[in-house]
């Protein structure tokens, strides 16, 4: 992003609860609680073949501000039912606390 014609990179730090709330994720115990990827808790439990090897699996899709917005739109279109969030919106139940233009 730019500020006063200068490029600025923002970093968000905090514990798991703060990061999940900032991104709009249901909570730290949600099925899709990772703020960085869309891997589910059960998918993370499969052991790797070796360091950095995915054992034939594709890497989990990375979350982005656009994917968060898309998941939240699916959640609201489905009626905003928290018990269904893991099935509909990958555990996204709120809009992120920030709305940034991703163009750098």
C-alpha positions as CSV (number, residue, x, y, z in Angstrom):
1,X,0.0,0.0,0.0
2,X,1.1,3.6,-0.3
3,X,1.0,6.5,2.1
4,X,2.1,10.0,1.1
5,X,3.5,8.5,-2.1
6,X,5.7,6.0,-0.3
7,X,5.3,2.2,-0.2
8,X,4.3,0.9,3.2
9,X,4.1,-2.7,4.4
10,X,1.9,-3.5,7.4
11,X,2.4,-6.4,9.7
12,X,-0.1,-7.7,12.1
13,X,1.2,-9.4,15.3
14,X,-0.6,-11.0,18.2
15,X,-1.7,-14.2,19.8
16,X,-3.9,-16.7,18.0
17,X,-7.1,-15.3,19.4
18,X,-6.3,-11.8,18.3
19,X,-5.3,-12.9,14.8
20,X,-8.4,-15.0,14.4
21,X,-10.7,-12.2,15.5
22,X,-8.8,-9.7,13.2
23,X,-9.3,-12.0,10.2
24,X,-13.0,-12.8,11.1
25,X,-12.3,-16.5,11.9
26,X,-14.7,-18.2,14.2
27,X,-12.0,-19.0,16.8
28,X,-8.8,-20.8,17.6
29,X,-10.7,-24.1,17.9
30,X,-12.6,-23.8,14.6
31,X,-12.2,-26.4,11.9
32,X,-10.4,-23.9,9.6
33,X,-8.6,-21.9,12.3
34,X,-5.3,-21.2,10.4
35,X,-5.2,-17.5,9.5
36,X,-2.6,-18.2,6.7
37,X,-4.1,-21.1,4.8
38,X,-7.3,-22.9,4.2
39,X,-6.2,-26.3,5.5
40,X,-8.6,-27.9,8.0
41,X,-7.7,-29.3,11.4
42,X,-8.0,-32.9,10.2
43,X,-5.9,-32.2,7.1
44,X,-3.1,-30.8,9.3
45,X,-3.1,-34.1,11.3
46,X,-1.8,-36.1,8.3
47,X,2.0,-36.6,8.9
48,X,4.4,-35.4,6.2
49,X,6.7,-37.8,4.4
50,X,9.7,-35.7,5.4
51,X,10.7,-32.1,6.1
52,X,8.9,-29.9,3.7
53,X,7.5,-32.8,1.7
54,X,3.7,-32.9,1.3
55,X,3.6,-36.7,0.6
56,X,1.8,-36.2,-2.8
57,X,-0.7,-33.7,-1.4
58,X,-1.2,-30.3,-2.9
59,X,-0.3,-27.4,-0.6
60,X,-3.2,-25.8,1.2
61,X,-4.6,-22.7,-0.5
62,X,-3.3,-19.5,1.0
63,X,-5.9,-17.1,2.6
64,X,-6.0,-13.6,1.2
65,X,-8.1,-10.6,1.9
66,X,-10.1,-11.4,-1.2
67,X,-10.7,-15.0,0.0
68,X,-11.7,-13.8,3.4
69,X,-14.3,-11.4,1.7
70,X,-15.5,-14.2,-0.5
71,X,-15.9,-16.6,2.4
72,X,-17.8,-14.0,4.5
73,X,-20.1,-13.3,1.5
74,X,-20.9,-17.0,1.4
75,X,-21.5,-17.0,5.1
76,X,-24.0,-14.1,5.0
77,X,-25.7,-15.5,1.9
78,X,-26.3,-18.8,3.8
79,X,-28.0,-17.0,6.6
80,X,-25.1,-16.4,9.0
81,X,-25.5,-19.6,11.0
82,X,-22.4,-20.2,13.0
83,X,-22.9,-24.0,13.2
84,X,-22.7,-24.1,9.4
85,X,-19.7,-21.8,9.1
86,X,-17.2,-24.7,8.8
87,X,-19.2,-26.1,5.8
88,X,-20.0,-22.8,4.1
89,X,-17.3,-20.3,4.7
90,X,-14.3,-22.1,6.0
91,X,-15.0,-20.8,9.6
92,X,-15.2,-17.1,8.5
93,X,-18.0,-15.4,10.5
94,X,-17.1,-11.7,10.5
95,X,-15.6,-9.2,8.1
96,X,-11.9,-8.6,8.8
97,X,-11.2,-5.6,11.1
98,X,-9.3,-4.0,8.2
99,X,-10.1,-3.3,4.6
100,X,-6.9,-2.7,2.6
101,X,-6.4,-2.3,-1.1
102,X,-3.9,-5.0,-2.0
103,X,-2.3,-3.2,-5.0
104,X,1.2,-2.2,-4.2
